[in-house]
Amino acid sequence: MLKSEGSYGARRKRSPVGRAEFPSALEGQIEEICRDLAVQVKRMRQLHEQADELRTTLREWAGPAGADSLVREPTNRAGRR
């Protein structure tokens, strides 16, 4: 059942003060989340680099014959390496 235009319009109207306070109150939290995400992305890159270095070292250590059986690169959910 559709609501009448009158009730929708009345509910949608807000005071200008409320709209101005809402974004400014959340802006700091959003910026903090963005900073945290940037730190986590940087850490994930470092971990990927370390894993790549470890794979390379293990392949060198195992030699050409044992490298394929010793270390296999994990695949993601899409099946890509």
Biotite code that builds the C-alpha atoms (Angstrom):
import biotite.structure as struc

atoms = struc.array([
    struc.Atom([0.000, 0.000, 0.000], chain_id="A", res_id=1, res_name="MET", atom_name="CA", element="C"),
    struc.Atom([1.415, 3.381, -1.004], chain_id="A", res_id=2, res_name="LEU", atom_name="CA", element="C"),
    struc.Atom([1.699, 6.149, 1.545], chain_id="A", res_id=3, res_name="LYS", atom_name="CA", element="C"),
    struc.Atom([0.063, 9.435, 0.785], chain_id="A", res_id=4, res_name="SER", atom_name="CA", element="C"),
    struc.Atom([2.237, 12.263, -0.497], chain_id="A", res_id=5, res_name="GLU", atom_name="CA", element="C"),
    struc.Atom([1.382, 14.343, 2.565], chain_id="A", res_id=6, res_name="GLY", atom_name="CA", element="C"),
    struc.Atom([2.778, 11.897, 5.108], chain_id="A", res_id=7, res_name="SER", atom_name="CA", element="C"),
    struc.Atom([5.937, 11.300, 3.053], chain_id="A", res_id=8, res_name="TYR", atom_name="CA", element="C"),
    struc.Atom([6.646, 15.003, 2.691], chain_id="A", res_id=9, res_name="GLY", atom_name="CA", element="C"),
    struc.Atom([6.088, 15.650, 6.384], chain_id="A", res_id=10, res_name="ALA", atom_name="CA", element="C"),
    struc.Atom([8.444, 12.878, 7.389], chain_id="A", res_id=11, res_name="ARG", atom_name="CA", element="C"),
    struc.Atom([11.139, 13.969, 4.948], chain_id="A", res_id=12, res_name="ARG", atom_name="CA", element="C"),
    struc.Atom([11.357, 17.550, 6.228], chain_id="A", res_id=13, res_name="LYS", atom_name="CA", element="C"),
    struc.Atom([13.976, 18.160, 8.881], chain_id="A", res_id=14, res_name="ARG", atom_name="CA", element="C"),
    struc.Atom([15.270, 21.213, 10.571], chain_id="A", res_id=15, res_name="SER", atom_name="CA", element="C"),
    struc.Atom([18.323, 22.839, 8.933], chain_id="A", res_id=16, res_name="PRO", atom_name="CA", element="C"),
    struc.Atom([20.177, 22.573, 12.234], chain_id="A", res_id=17, res_name="VAL", atom_name="CA", element="C"),
    struc.Atom([19.733, 18.777, 12.338], chain_id="A", res_id=18, res_name="GLY", atom_name="CA", element="C"),
    struc.Atom([21.113, 18.354, 8.842], chain_id="A", res_id=19, res_name="ARG", atom_name="CA", element="C"),
    struc.Atom([24.137, 20.533, 9.576], chain_id="A", res_id=20, res_name="ALA", atom_name="CA", element="C"),
    struc.Atom([24.963, 18.674, 12.798], chain_id="A", res_id=21, res_name="GLU", atom_name="CA", element="C"),
    struc.Atom([24.631, 15.160, 11.393], chain_id="A", res_id=22, res_name="PHE", atom_name="CA", element="C"),
    struc.Atom([27.550, 15.267, 8.920], chain_id="A", res_id=23, res_name="PRO", atom_name="CA", element="C"),
    struc.Atom([29.849, 17.233, 11.215], chain_id="A", res_id=24, res_name="SER", atom_name="CA", element="C"),
    struc.Atom([29.185, 14.859, 14.120], chain_id="A", res_id=25, res_name="ALA", atom_name="CA", element="C"),
    struc.Atom([30.131, 11.833, 11.998], chain_id="A", res_id=26, res_name="LEU", atom_name="CA", element="C"),
    struc.Atom([32.940, 13.400, 9.988], chain_id="A", res_id=27, res_name="GLU", atom_name="CA", element="C"),
    struc.Atom([35.572, 12.688, 12.643], chain_id="A", res_id=28, res_name="GLY", atom_name="CA", element="C"),
    struc.Atom([34.493, 9.067, 12.945], chain_id="A", res_id=29, res_name="GLN", atom_name="CA", element="C"),
    struc.Atom([34.585, 8.603, 9.179], chain_id="A", res_id=30, res_name="ILE", atom_name="CA", element="C"),
    struc.Atom([38.068, 10.127, 8.980], chain_id="A", res_id=31, res_name="GLU", atom_name="CA", element="C"),
    struc.Atom([39.275, 7.834, 11.777], chain_id="A", res_id=32, res_name="GLU", atom_name="CA", element="C"),
    struc.Atom([37.890, 4.778, 9.981], chain_id="A", res_id=33, res_name="ILE", atom_name="CA", element="C"),
    struc.Atom([39.602, 5.869, 6.758], chain_id="A", res_id=34, res_name="CYS", atom_name="CA", element="C"),
    struc.Atom([42.928, 6.240, 8.570], chain_id="A", res_id=35, res_name="ARG", atom_name="CA", element="C"),
    struc.Atom([42.517, 2.822, 10.184], chain_id="A", res_id=36, res_name="ASP", atom_name="CA", element="C"),
    struc.Atom([41.719, 1.250, 6.820], chain_id="A", res_id=37, res_name="LEU", atom_name="CA", element="C"),
    struc.Atom([44.765, 2.875, 5.230], chain_id="A", res_id=38, res_name="ALA", atom_name="CA", element="C"),
    struc.Atom([46.973, 1.440, 7.987], chain_id="A", res_id=39, res_name="VAL", atom_name="CA", element="C"),
    struc.Atom([45.452, -2.014, 7.519], chain_id="A", res_id=40, res_name="GLN", atom_name="CA", element="C"),
    struc.Atom([45.889, -1.893, 3.740], chain_id="A", res_id=41, res_name="VAL", atom_name="CA", element="C"),
    struc.Atom([49.538, -0.940, 4.197], chain_id="A", res_id=42, res_name="LYS", atom_name="CA", element="C"),
    struc.Atom([50.010, -3.841, 6.618], chain_id="A", res_id=43, res_name="ARG", atom_name="CA", element="C"),
    struc.Atom([48.344, -6.267, 4.191], chain_id="A", res_id=44, res_name="MET", atom_name="CA", element="C"),
    struc.Atom([50.763, -5.156, 1.453], chain_id="A", res_id=45, res_name="ARG", atom_name="CA", element="C"),
    struc.Atom([53.691, -5.771, 3.805], chain_id="A", res_id=46, res_name="GLN", atom_name="CA", element="C"),
    struc.Atom([52.381, -9.231, 4.676], chain_id="A", res_id=47, res_name="LEU", atom_name="CA", element="C"),
    struc.Atom([51.941, -10.109, 0.989], chain_id="A", res_id=48, res_name="HIS", atom_name="CA", element="C"),
    struc.Atom([55.499, -8.997, 0.277], chain_id="A", res_id=49, res_name="GLU", atom_name="CA", element="C"),
    struc.Atom([56.809, -11.060, 3.184], chain_id="A", res_id=50, res_name="GLN", atom_name="CA", element="C"),
    struc.Atom([54.871, -14.101, 1.987], chain_id="A", res_id=51, res_name="ALA", atom_name="CA", element="C"),
    struc.Atom([56.281, -13.664, -1.528], chain_id="A", res_id=52, res_name="ASP", atom_name="CA", element="C"),
    struc.Atom([59.812, -13.415, -0.130], chain_id="A", res_id=53, res_name="GLU", atom_name="CA", element="C"),
    struc.Atom([59.251, -16.541, 1.955], chain_id="A", res_id=54, res_name="LEU", atom_name="CA", element="C"),
    struc.Atom([57.939, -18.457, -1.074], chain_id="A", res_id=55, res_name="ARG", atom_name="CA", element="C"),
    struc.Atom([60.992, -17.421, -3.078], chain_id="A", res_id=56, res_name="THR", atom_name="CA", element="C"),
    struc.Atom([63.363, -18.433, -0.283], chain_id="A", res_id=57, res_name="THR", atom_name="CA", element="C"),
    struc.Atom([61.646, -21.805, 0.154], chain_id="A", res_id=58, res_name="LEU", atom_name="CA", element="C"),
    struc.Atom([61.775, -22.488, -3.590], chain_id="A", res_id=59, res_name="ARG", atom_name="CA", element="C"),
    struc.Atom([65.485, -21.683, -3.634], chain_id="A", res_id=60, res_name="GLU", atom_name="CA", element="C"),
    struc.Atom([66.071, -23.867, -0.596], chain_id="A", res_id=61, res_name="TRP", atom_name="CA", element="C"),
    struc.Atom([64.076, -26.807, -1.977], chain_id="A", res_id=62, res_name="ALA", atom_name="CA", element="C"),
    struc.Atom([65.765, -26.673, -5.364], chain_id="A", res_id=63, res_name="GLY", atom_name="CA", element="C"),
    struc.Atom([64.126, -27.157, -8.743], chain_id="A", res_id=64, res_name="PRO", atom_name="CA", element="C"),
    struc.Atom([62.885, -30.715, -8.110], chain_id="A", res_id=65, res_name="ALA", atom_name="CA", element="C"),
    struc.Atom([61.156, -30.121, -4.784], chain_id="A", res_id=66, res_name="GLY", atom_name="CA", element="C"),
    struc.Atom([59.869, -26.609, -5.305], chain_id="A", res_id=67, res_name="ALA", atom_name="CA", element="C"),
    struc.Atom([56.527, -27.565, -6.828], chain_id="A", res_id=68, res_name="ASP", atom_name="CA", element="C"),
    struc.Atom([55.692, -30.135, -4.183], chain_id="A", res_id=69, res_name="SER", atom_name="CA", element="C"),
    struc.Atom([56.952, -28.038, -1.273], chain_id="A", res_id=70, res_name="LEU", atom_name="CA", element="C"),
    struc.Atom([55.348, -24.650, -1.852], chain_id="A", res_id=71, res_name="VAL", atom_name="CA", element="C"),
    struc.Atom([52.121, -23.984, -3.648], chain_id="A", res_id=72, res_name="ARG", atom_name="CA", element="C"),
    struc.Atom([50.747, -20.494, -3.888], chain_id="A", res_id=73, res_name="GLU", atom_name="CA", element="C"),
    struc.Atom([47.333, -20.232, -2.275], chain_id="A", res_id=74, res_name="PRO", atom_name="CA", element="C"),
    struc.Atom([44.412, -19.376, -4.493], chain_id="A", res_id=75, res_name="THR", atom_name="CA", element="C"),
    struc.Atom([41.719, -16.914, -3.641], chain_id="A", res_id=76, res_name="ASN", atom_name="CA", element="C"),
    struc.Atom([37.999, -17.687, -3.816], chain_id="A", res_id=77, res_name="ARG", atom_name="CA", element="C"),
    struc.Atom([37.944, -16.965, -7.543], chain_id="A", res_id=78, res_name="ALA", atom_name="CA", element="C"),
    struc.Atom([40.671, -19.551, -8.090], chain_id="A", res_id=79, res_name="GLY", atom_name="CA", element="C"),
    struc.Atom([43.330, -17.003, -9.046], chain_id="A", res_id=80, res_name="ARG", atom_name="CA", element="C"),
    struc.Atom([46.809, -16.942, -7.605], chain_id="A", res_id=81, res_name="ARG", atom_name="CA", element="C"),
])
